[in-house]
Amino acid sequence: MNLGPIGDGKWQPYPPAQVDALIKLSRDIVARYSIPPTRVVGHSDIAPQRKIDPGPLFPWRALYDAGVGAWPDDATVAAHLAGRDSKAPADVRALQEKLKHYGYDVATDGVLDDKTRRVFSAFQMHFRPSDYAGNADAQSDAIVQVLLDKYFPTEEVPTMGDYFLPLRAIHVTCAGLSIAGFVLRWIWMLTDSHLLATRPAKILPHIIDTLLLASAITLVAIIGFSANAGWLGAKIAGLVVYIVLGTLALKRAAQRARAVFGVLAIVVFAFIASVARTARALR
């Protein structure tokens, strides 16, 4: 069912007779196939990147009152707002994650780009048609939270932020193991120890460094790069220098120069650790 903007671009109201027919048909289909309320959706809910119908004038509330589809309880939404301005900014990533849990196809990167705005707008056209500008605002956040509490009462909404602390612990542990392993192998190299040629000494550093890199990439995905570009850029640059110096210290440089490169690698690693430790995002 669709009645999109025509002529001057304004949305057209749905005739009462058409709405009545839709309600009767929808109630029959929902009952016949046991369709849950959250699965009664519009074209724009399913494909927000390419569809805008059925539009903000579609009678979702009338359908809900007739027993078809989902709708948030107004009093509960007001309680969730707790006196906040309905247009007050909301956390983009948190809103993305809640909408994704509800069923919308949306990224959870915390970036309010055009694609995310189209998803927010589709949700707002469905549940708050008075304002569907696609902004991340307090009322939209309250509405989706009420919907989740109402229709998914036994489920907790998982967020990427839930994994931040354990991932940071893994990252810090791997960083400590990485520098400790480097120093140990560097000493073995300087003393011509046979331990440097053992299988664990060759394999473990690669495993640790892979976990270190993977956890770092995931942490960046959680906190976002653009908002932390300064210190993340410094840390990445330091990491590149550390790898180069570490390679020279263990393999590439002349025997006498390896001692110098080893010391420099340790100094650079200390710089990387200092940047990460003092960065606001990781406090």
Backbone hydrogen bonds, N-H to C=O, Kabsch-Sander energy under -0.5 kcal/mol:
donor,donor_aa,acceptor,acceptor_aa,energy
6,I,10,K,-1.3
8,D,6,I,-0.6
9,G,6,I,-1.0
10,K,6,I,-0.8
12,Q,3,L,-0.7
18,Q,15,P,-0.5
19,V,15,P,-2.1
20,D,16,P,-2.8
21,A,17,A,-2.0
22,L,18,Q,-2.3
23,I,19,V,-2.6
24,K,20,D,-2.1
25,L,21,A,-2.3
26,S,22,L,-3.2
27,R,23,I,-2.6
28,D,24,K,-1.6
29,I,25,L,-2.3
30,V,26,S,-3.0
31,A,27,R,-2.0
32,R,28,D,-2.4
33,Y,29,I,-2.3
34,S,30,V,-0.7
35,I,30,V,-1.5
39,R,36,P,-1.9
40,V,37,P,-1.5
41,V,39,R,-1.0
44,S,53,D,-2.3
46,I,42,G,-1.5
47,A,43,H,-2.7
50,R,47,A,-1.6
51,K,47,A,-1.9
55,G,52,I,-0.7
58,F,55,G,-1.2
60,W,58,F,-2.2
63,L,59,P,-2.1
64,Y,60,W,-2.4
65,D,61,R,-2.7
66,A,62,A,-1.2
67,G,64,Y,-2.1
68,V,63,L,-2.9
70,A,37,P,-0.7
74,D,72,P,-0.5
77,V,73,D,-2.3
78,A,74,D,-2.3
79,A,75,A,-1.9
80,H,76,T,-2.1
81,L,77,V,-2.1
82,A,78,A,-1.5
83,G,78,A,-0.6
84,R,81,L,-2.1
88,A,85,D,-2.0
90,A,136,A,-2.4
95,L,91,D,-2.1
96,Q,92,V,-2.6
97,E,93,R,-2.7
98,K,94,A,-2.1
99,L,95,L,-2.4
100,K,96,Q,-2.5
101,H,97,E,-2.1
102,Y,98,K,-1.9
103,G,99,L,-1.5
104,Y,99,L,-2.6
106,V,104,Y,-1.2
112,L,110,G,-0.5
113,D,111,V,-1.5
117,R,113,D,-2.4
118,R,114,D,-2.0
119,V,115,K,-1.6
120,F,116,T,-2.8
121,S,117,R,-2.8
122,A,118,R,-2.1
123,F,119,V,-2.4
124,Q,120,F,-2.5
125,M,121,S,-2.8
126,H,122,A,-1.5
127,F,123,F,-2.7
128,R,124,Q,-3.0
131,D,128,R,-1.7
137,D,135,N,-1.1
138,A,88,A,-2.2
139,Q,86,S,-2.3
141,D,137,D,-2.0
142,A,138,A,-2.3
143,I,139,Q,-2.7
144,V,140,S,-2.3
145,Q,141,D,-1.8
146,V,142,A,-2.4
147,L,143,I,-2.3
148,L,144,V,-2.3
149,D,145,Q,-2.6
150,K,146,V,-2.2
151,Y,147,L,-2.8
152,F,148,L,-2.2
155,E,152,F,-1.4
162,D,159,T,-1.4
163,Y,160,M,-1.7
164,F,161,G,-1.3
167,L,163,Y,-2.0
168,R,164,F,-2.7
169,A,165,L,-2.2
170,I,166,P,-2.2
171,H,167,L,-2.8
172,V,168,R,-2.9
173,T,169,A,-2.3
174,C,170,I,-2.7
175,A,171,H,-2.3
176,G,172,V,-2.3
177,L,173,T,-2.5
178,S,174,C,-2.6
179,I,175,A,-2.2
180,A,176,G,-2.2
181,G,177,L,-2.7
182,F,178,S,-2.2
183,V,179,I,-2.6
184,L,180,A,-2.3
185,R,181,G,-2.5
186,W,182,F,-2.6
187,I,183,V,-2.3
188,W,184,L,-2.4
189,M,185,R,-2.3
190,L,186,W,-2.3
191,T,187,I,-2.0
192,D,189,M,-1.0
193,S,188,W,-2.9
196,L,193,S,-1.0
197,A,194,H,-1.4
198,T,195,L,-1.5
202,K,198,T,-1.0
202,K,199,R,-0.8
203,I,199,R,-2.2
204,L,200,P,-2.1
206,H,203,I,-0.8
207,I,203,I,-1.7
208,I,204,L,-2.7
209,D,205,P,-2.5
210,T,206,H,-2.0
211,L,207,I,-2.2
212,L,208,I,-2.3
213,L,209,D,-2.4
214,A,210,T,-2.7
215,S,211,L,-2.4
216,A,212,L,-1.7
217,I,213,L,-2.4
218,T,214,A,-2.1
219,L,215,S,-2.2
220,V,216,A,-2.2
221,A,217,I,-1.9
222,I,218,T,-1.6
223,I,219,L,-2.5
224,G,220,V,-2.3
228,N,225,F,-1.4
229,A,226,S,-0.9
232,L,228,N,-2.2
233,G,229,A,-2.4
234,A,230,G,-1.8
235,K,231,W,-2.2
236,I,232,L,-2.6
237,A,233,G,-2.5
238,G,234,A,-2.3
239,L,235,K,-2.2
240,V,236,I,-2.1
241,V,237,A,-2.1
242,Y,238,G,-2.6
243,I,239,L,-2.4
244,V,240,V,-2.2
245,L,241,V,-2.7
246,G,242,Y,-2.8
247,T,243,I,-2.4
248,L,244,V,-2.2
249,A,245,L,-2.5
250,L,246,G,-1.7
251,K,247,T,-2.6
252,R,247,T,-1.8
253,A,248,L,-1.9
258,R,254,A,-1.4
259,A,255,Q,-0.6
259,A,256,R,-0.6
260,V,256,R,-0.6
261,F,257,A,-2.4
262,G,258,R,-2.2
263,V,259,A,-1.9
264,L,260,V,-2.3
265,A,261,F,-2.4
266,I,262,G,-2.0
267,V,263,V,-2.1
268,V,264,L,-2.5
269,F,265,A,-2.3
270,A,266,I,-2.1
271,F,267,V,-1.8
272,I,268,V,-2.3
273,A,269,F,-2.6
274,S,270,A,-2.0
275,V,271,F,-2.3
276,A,272,I,-2.3
277,R,273,A,-2.3
278,T,274,S,-2.0
279,A,275,V,-1.0
282,L,279,A,-1.0
283,R,280,R,-1.4
